[in-house]
Amino acid sequence: MKVSLLSEDDRTWVKERTELLFGGEFVVSRNEVHDPHKLPGFIVTLGPERLGVATYHIMDDVCELVTIDSLSQFSGVGTMLLEKVEETALALGCTKMWVIAPNDNLDAHRFFQRRGFVLTNVRIGGMTKIRLLKPSIPRIGYYGIPVRDEFDFEKTLEAAD
Ligand SMILES: CC(C)(COP(=O)(O)OP(=O)(O)OC[C@H]1O[C@@H](n2cnc3c(N)ncnc32)[C@H](O)[C@@H]1OP(=O)(O)O)[C@@H](O)C(=O)NCCC(=O)NCCS
C-alpha cells in the first residue's frame, strides 16, 4: 500500500465518496461547511485501486481532519492516512488536530482514542441539526444506533524525538 498526495485526477472520486459516506458533497463542521474534494489530502492505493482518503483544513496552528475514509477497514489504511495528515500538520506548524465523529461511529471513536485523541465535547442533538441541512443523513447509523449527537476529539501534536 502506498500513501500519496491527492491529485486532481482523484477529485471526482473524492466527491463520490463524500456523497456516499456523508450524504452529500459537502460536510458540516463546527462553524463551517467544507467541500472535501476541494481540500488538500492524501490517498492510499494498492496498485490501481484506491483504498482510502483523508482530507484536512488548516486554520492558524490548528488542523481539522475533515474526512477520513477507509475502503478496507482493519488493514492499516486509516492509520497510514492519519499518520500522514499528522506529519503534514506538524511540518506546517500545527500544534493541535481535531475531528468530529457522530455518536454511532464507534469504530471511529475507538480509532481516534487509540491514536492519542481525547474527547473534548459532545453536542447533544448536533447531528439532528445537521440533518436539517442534509436530510439524507440516515436516522439509524452503525450498529443500529440512532444518529443524534456530535463528538469532538482533539489531539495535541508533538514532534517525535
Ligand atoms: C475510522 C476508520 C477511518 C479507521 O480506518 P481503518 O482503515 O479501519 O484503520 P486501521 O486499519 O488503520 O486501524 C483500525 C484497527 O485495525 C487494526 N489493524 C490494522 N492492520 C490490521 C491487519 N492487517 N489485520 C488486523 N487488524 C489490523 C489496527 O491495529 C486498528 O486497531 P486498534 O485501533 O486497536 O489499533 C474507518 O473505520 C472508516 O473509514 N470508517 C468509515 C468512515 C468514518 O467513519 N470516518 C470517520 C469520521 S470522519
The ligand as an SDF file (V2000), in Angstrom:
LIG
                    3D

 48 50  0  0  0  0  0  0  0  0999 V2000
  -12.3430    5.0510   11.2860 C   0  0  0  0  0  0  0  0  0  0  0  0
  -11.6480    4.4490   10.0710 C   0  0  0  0  0  0  0  0  0  0  0  0
  -11.1140    5.5680    9.1920 C   0  0  0  0  0  0  0  0  0  0  0  0
  -10.4860    3.5650   10.5350 C   0  0  0  0  0  0  0  0  0  0  0  0
   -9.8270    3.0890    9.3630 O   0  0  0  0  0  0  0  0  0  0  0  0
   -9.1590    1.6310    9.2540 P   0  0  0  0  0  0  0  0  0  0  0  0
   -8.5930    1.5170    7.8920 O   0  0  0  0  0  0  0  0  0  0  0  0
  -10.0820    0.5920    9.7120 O   0  0  0  0  0  0  0  0  0  0  0  0
   -7.9930    1.8210   10.3100 O   0  0  0  0  0  0  0  0  0  0  0  0
   -6.7550    0.8200   10.5920 P   0  0  0  0  0  0  0  0  0  0  0  0
   -6.9480   -0.4590    9.8520 O   0  0  0  0  0  0  0  0  0  0  0  0
   -5.5080    1.5520   10.3520 O   0  0  0  0  0  0  0  0  0  0  0  0
   -6.9060    0.6070   12.1480 O   0  0  0  0  0  0  0  0  0  0  0  0
   -8.0820    0.0240   12.6990 C   0  0  0  0  0  0  0  0  0  0  0  0
   -7.7190   -1.1870   13.5480 C   0  0  0  0  0  0  0  0  0  0  0  0
   -7.3380   -2.2580   12.6910 O   0  0  0  0  0  0  0  0  0  0  0  0
   -6.1100   -2.8060   13.1650 C   0  0  0  0  0  0  0  0  0  0  0  0
   -5.3510   -3.3520   12.0460 N   0  0  0  0  0  0  0  0  0  0  0  0
   -4.5160   -2.6890   11.2250 C   0  0  0  0  0  0  0  0  0  0  0  0
   -3.9830   -3.5360   10.3230 N   0  0  0  0  0  0  0  0  0  0  0  0
   -4.5310   -4.7450   10.5690 C   0  0  0  0  0  0  0  0  0  0  0  0
   -4.4260   -6.0130    9.9710 C   0  0  0  0  0  0  0  0  0  0  0  0
   -3.6330   -6.2090    8.9180 N   0  0  0  0  0  0  0  0  0  0  0  0
   -5.1770   -7.0190   10.4810 N   0  0  0  0  0  0  0  0  0  0  0  0
   -5.9930   -6.8420   11.5440 C   0  0  0  0  0  0  0  0  0  0  0  0
   -6.1350   -5.6390   12.1630 N   0  0  0  0  0  0  0  0  0  0  0  0
   -5.4210   -4.6220   11.6800 C   0  0  0  0  0  0  0  0  0  0  0  0
   -5.4070   -1.6340   13.7630 C   0  0  0  0  0  0  0  0  0  0  0  0
   -4.4020   -2.0500   14.6780 O   0  0  0  0  0  0  0  0  0  0  0  0
   -6.5480   -0.9230   14.4230 C   0  0  0  0  0  0  0  0  0  0  0  0
   -6.8180   -1.4540   15.7030 O   0  0  0  0  0  0  0  0  0  0  0  0
   -6.5170   -0.5700   17.0150 P   0  0  0  0  0  0  0  0  0  0  0  0
   -7.3700    0.6640   16.8640 O   0  0  0  0  0  0  0  0  0  0  0  0
   -6.8970   -1.4450   18.1310 O   0  0  0  0  0  0  0  0  0  0  0  0
   -5.0490   -0.2350   16.9380 O   0  0  0  0  0  0  0  0  0  0  0  0
  -12.6270    3.5210    9.2920 C   0  0  0  0  0  0  0  0  0  0  0  0
  -13.3210    2.7320   10.2110 O   0  0  0  0  0  0  0  0  0  0  0  0
  -13.6060    4.2330    8.3590 C   0  0  0  0  0  0  0  0  0  0  0  0
  -13.2680    4.6290    7.2480 O   0  0  0  0  0  0  0  0  0  0  0  0
  -14.8600    4.3760    8.7930 N   0  0  0  0  0  0  0  0  0  0  0  0
  -15.8900    4.9800    7.9320 C   0  0  0  0  0  0  0  0  0  0  0  0
  -15.6510    6.4680    7.7520 C   0  0  0  0  0  0  0  0  0  0  0  0
  -15.5690    7.1760    9.0580 C   0  0  0  0  0  0  0  0  0  0  0  0
  -16.2920    6.8500    9.9560 O   0  0  0  0  0  0  0  0  0  0  0  0
  -14.6940    8.1800    9.1990 N   0  0  0  0  0  0  0  0  0  0  0  0
  -14.5120    8.8990   10.4530 C   0  0  0  0  0  0  0  0  0  0  0  0
  -15.3780   10.0720   10.6130 C   0  0  0  0  0  0  0  0  0  0  0  0
  -14.8410   11.4200    9.5680 S   0  0  0  0  0  0  0  0  0  0  0  0
  1  2  1  0
  2  3  1  0
  2  4  1  0
  2 36  1  0
  4  5  1  0
  5  6  1  0
  6  7  2  0
  6  8  1  0
  6  9  1  0
  9 10  1  0
 10 11  2  0
 10 12  1  0
 10 13  1  0
 13 14  1  0
 14 15  1  0
 15 16  1  0
 15 30  1  0
 16 17  1  0
 17 18  1  0
 17 28  1  0
 18 19  1  0
 18 27  1  0
 19 20  2  0
 20 21  1  0
 21 22  1  0
 21 27  2  0
 22 23  1  0
 22 24  2  0
 24 25  1  0
 25 26  2  0
 26 27  1  0
 28 29  1  0
 28 30  1  0
 30 31  1  0
 31 32  1  0
 32 33  2  0
 32 34  1  0
 32 35  1  0
 36 37  1  0
 36 38  1  0
 38 39  2  0
 38 40  1  0
 40 41  1  0
 41 42  1  0
 42 43  1  0
 43 44  2  0
 43 45  1  0
 45 46  1  0
 46 47  1  0
 47 48  1  0
M  END
$$$$
